[in-house]
Amino acid sequence: MSESAVSIPVPLAHPATRWFQLALGLICMMAISSPQYVWTLFTKPLGGALGAAPAALQVTFSLLIVLQTFFSPFQGYLVDRFGPRRLIALGAVLTGLSWILAAHAGSLLMLYLTYGVIGGLGTGIVYIGVVGQMVGWFPDRRGLAAGVVAAGYGMGAIVTTFPIAGSLASAGYQATLQQFGLIFGVVGFVAALGLKPPPAAHSDALDGAFTSTGAMLRTPIFWLMFVMMSLMSTSGLMVTSQMASFGADFGITQAVVFGMAALPLALTVDRFTNGLTRPFFGWVSDRIGRENTMCLAFALEGVAMTLWLVTRGDPLLFVLLSGLVFFGWGEIFSLFPATLTDTFGTRNATRNYGCLYMAQGIGAIFGGPMASLLRDATGTWTSVFAVAIAADLITALLAIAVLKPLRAAYMRLGQHERALNTRT
């Protein structure tokens, strides 16, 4: 085990107990993934029914993401305050209710309030709550545990995409929203009822001087990680959110690979690699260290983007390298929560990660719009790729050259303070 891995001074809970908790957390995450990942299927029928322009309709999606991320510290506080079972169950119900109410929305404002606001609050509670619980249950495998439940969110919509598309075609968007909203709410609610907070024995040796959220926010380590996660989120979304646009410019839209249209095939491959990378690199980080894995994964994305740009006219390489780009990006959702909890302990892990998760909101705000503006200003997608590649490589360097020694010094200081407290 690496030097940055967590030392476990106390016995762990029975393995079956915590693996069952992980399974329940995975189900909860899968239940809330569709509002984000299948939104695109509803844009055309909703736009036609409400007479809304595409730009106005997309405000719904922006509200969903912004409320999911920027309210996450408060949502994390509620989970810590009232317990995972109640709050995550409530979040699942709100997520399902957002679709049921959106089915009856007669105006854009009502769509914003239902699908956007209620959905964003519900999915945020579940996401932050589940990740916070799993890093507590698995102090020895934090990277893997965070990666597994994050993969549930990233890949959960694979299970629902085709059924929802079929329902839209046969029953319309209103019946589809009501039916699947009820399913998501019930499944998430039932799974959440089985969740329990990790036992006190799982509070690791890091629960010492600097475990409060306020104290964490005063440390340079947190803000370094916040900048790093913001850079990675923005760089990834600058490219991944614009695939259809630059795919058309690269001549990929009409291309066929293995008998299938290249762009939809790439999007399907991306969905799998975006989920697979989260537990994979989380598992790797449990063994070779968080910062070493960050450097490896972030550099991988930078290299993959470079090759993607250089070979942009080749449809097969477009599909394969798009998957590799996502494989180098999605792991931020396992590496950062694991590293944060390694550093600041489990006592306030949920609300602490809620603060860091706001970096994803920054990426969502700046990634897509920044890419479009930069493309329009320069007249080429090369500039967009250049900025994204530079951000990846800079973050990889920060991980190994700045975060690793800074965190090592912080951990030594914490051990010294705990030793003094023990003697006194």
HELIX and SHEET records of a PDB file:
HELIX    1   1 PRO A   15  ALA A   31  1                                  17    
HELIX    2   2 SER A   34  TYR A   37  1                                   4    
HELIX    3   3 TRP A   39  LEU A   50  1                                  12    
HELIX    4   4 PRO A   54  PHE A   70  1                                  17    
HELIX    5   5 SER A   72  PHE A   82  1                                  11    
HELIX    6   6 PRO A   84  ALA A  102  1                                  19    
HELIX    7   7 LEU A  108  LEU A  111  1                                   4    
HELIX    8   8 TYR A  112  ILE A  118  3                                   7    
HELIX    9   9 GLY A  119  TRP A  137  1                                  19    
HELIX   10  10 ARG A  142  MET A  155  1                                  14    
HELIX   11  11 ALA A  157  ALA A  171  1                                  15    
HELIX   12  12 TYR A  173  LEU A  193  1                                  21    
HELIX   13  13 ALA A  200  HIS A  202  5                                   3    
HELIX   14  14 THR A  213  MET A  216  1                                   4    
HELIX   15  15 PRO A  220  THR A  240  1                                  21    
HELIX   16  16 MET A  243  ASP A  249  1                                   7    
HELIX   17  17 ALA A  262  ILE A  288  1                                  27    
HELIX   18  18 ARG A  290  VAL A  310  1                                  21    
HELIX   19  19 PRO A  315  PHE A  327  1                                  13    
HELIX   20  20 ILE A  332  PHE A  344  1                                  13    
HELIX   21  21 ALA A  349  THR A  378  1                                  30    
HELIX   22  22 THR A  382  LEU A  398  1                                  17    
HELIX   23  23 ALA A  399  LEU A  403  3                                   5    
HELIX   24  24 LYS A  404  ARG A  423  1                                  20    
SHEET    1   A 2 VAL A 256  VAL A 257  0                                        
SHEET    2   A 2 MET A 260  ALA A 261 -1                                        
END                                                                             
